[in-house]
Amino acid sequence: MYTELRKEYPRTWIIWNRMNYRCERSDIHTSYRDVVVCDSWNRNIAGEQGFINFFDDVGEIDTSGAYVERVNKYEDWTPQNTYTRPNKSGLQRWHDDHPEIMQGRAQGLNPKTIQSRLKKGWSVERATSEPLRQGKGKGTLHSGPWHYKG
């Protein structure tokens, strides 16, 4: 049954597979830190049955770009905490998945600065609240949005 479902609904399988991968590799995917896939969907626990269970709970995710999302981004992937939402652009979806970037932008920081700080091991709070050091890099922090020196 797994093989037939996987072939007939490849987009749904890809989403299930990526969800598992991101939770397994939360060192790379920082928005998935401390988030796990429930046992019935987890590919390492339920194996192929995990996809069948996911498909039974969520249904087909069509090719129009619909996507599954967690109701509460700080809780695990479970049937009760998952919903299907319409397509958003990749950038919109990325910002939704990285609230720390939006928090930093509100402080006037460039998203690339925040990403760089997080990759260096800074805490989210420090990366989004510490102002730029004056005279470093190409840009300076003004009272408004990010500005580049010409």
N, C-alpha and C positions, 0 to 999 in steps of 0.2 A: 504494500500500500504506500509506503514511504516514497519509493522510486516513482510511482505513478503520480502522486501528489506533487513531488518535486518537479517532474517534467511538465505537468499541466499548469502549475502555478509557480513559475520560476521567480517572479518578483516577490511573492510572499516568502518563498524559501530564502532568497537573498536577504530580506529584511530580518528574518528569524536568525539566520546565520551571523549577520553583522552584529545584531543585538548581543548574541552570545560572545562573539569575538571581542567586542568593545568592553564588555564586563570582565572578561578574562584578562584583557590587556589594559586595565585601568591605569597602569603606569604611563601609557601613551595617551589614552583617552581620558583626560583629567576630569571631564564632566561625569564620568562613570565611577569615580572613586567611591568606595563603600556601597556600590549598587550591585546587586546580584540578580540573576535570572532565577525565578522560582524553580523548584525541583522538577515540576511537571513539564517545563519548557526547556530546562537546561540540557544542552547536548551532551555534557560530560556525565550527567546523572541518568537522564532518561534515554539518551542515545537518539536513534531515529524516531522513537516514540515521542520525543520532545517536540519535533516538528509537527507531527500528527496532532498532538495536544494543542499546540499553538494555533494550528489551522482550525481545529474544532472551536477554540475559544474566540479567535479574532476573525476568522473567515478569510475570504480572498481579499487581497490588497491589490486593486486593479492597476493597470498600467498607466492610468491618467496622472500618476504621481502622488496618489494618496500615501500616507505614511502613518506608522503607529507612533504614539507618543505616550509618555507617562503622565498621568493626571498630576501627581506630585513628583517633581523631578528629584526629590531627595529620598524617595522610597524606591523599593525594588520593582523589577518587572514582574508583575502578577496580573492575572485576569482582571482583578478588581481595580488595578491602578493603570490600566492600559486603554487607550481609545484610538480610533482611526481618525485622522484629520486630513483635510484637503491639502493639495500640494502648495508648498511655498518655495521660493527660490532657494538655492543652496546657501546664499549668504544670510537670508532671513532665518533659515533653519539652523544655521551655525550659530547665529546670535542667540536664538532661542535656547540652544543647548549650552551656551556659555554665558550665563548671566553675569559672570565676573567682568566680561568685556564691556557689557552695557554699563555696569557700575563704574568702571574706570573711565569710560567715555563721558559719563556725567561729571567726572572730575577733570575733564579736559585732556585725558591721555589718549594717545594713539593706540589702537588695538594691537599693533605690532610690538609696541613697547611692553604692553601687558603680557602678550604671549611670550616674549623674550624673558621677561622677569619670571614667569611661571616655569619656563623650561630650566631656568637657573636654580629653581627650588624655592623661590620666594613663596610665602603664604599668600593666599588670595587677598587677604586684607591689606598686607603690605604692598603687593603688586598694584593694587587699585587705588591706594590712598597716598602713597609717597610721591611727592612732586618730582619732576625732572630736575636734575642738577643743572644749574645755569651754565652755559658755555660748553656743554657736552653734546656731541652729535650735530646733526643738521638742523634740528628744530629747537624752538624754545617754547615754553609754556606761557601763554598769555591768559588773560582773564576769560577769554572766550574759547573757541575751538582751536584745534591744532593748527599752527601756522608754520610754514617753511620759510627759512631765510632765503632771499633771492640771490 
